[in-house]
Amino acid sequence: MYLAVRHPATPWYAKALAAGIVIYAVSPFDLIPDPIPVLGHLDDIIIVPLGVLAVRWMIPVAVLAECRAQAAAGVSIKASWKWTGGIVIVSLWLLCLAWIGLALWHWATG
C-alpha cells in the first residue's frame, strides 16, 4: 500500500485519504475516546480497516500489480517517513496546545 500511494499514477484523492487514515490511526484524538470501554477501541477497529479498503479501491489495478511486484522484489521503505510522521504528530499536538492556550487567554482576559 505504501508503494501504491507513492506511485505517480495513483489519484490525489486516494493519497489524501491514505494520509488521513494514517493520521487518524496514530493520532491520540478519536471519534470515540479510548477510555470508554469497548466503544473506544471499536471505532479504531472499524474506521482504519474501512479506510484502507477505500484507499485500495481507489488505486488503479495496474498500479497495484506493479507495486506488488516491487514489494515482492524487496523494495525497501525509506526511513525518512519515520521523521515525517513524527513531525506531523508533534505539529498537531502543538497546534492543539496553542488553540487551548488561546482559548484560556481569551477566557482569562474576558
Protein Blocks (a to p, Z undefined) as FASTA:
>chain_A
ZZmmmpmklcfklmmmmmmmmmmmmpmbdfbdfklghjlmmmmmmmmmmmmmmmmmmpcf
klmmmmmmmmmnopacdfklmmmmmmmmmmmmmmmmmmmmmmmmmmmnZZ
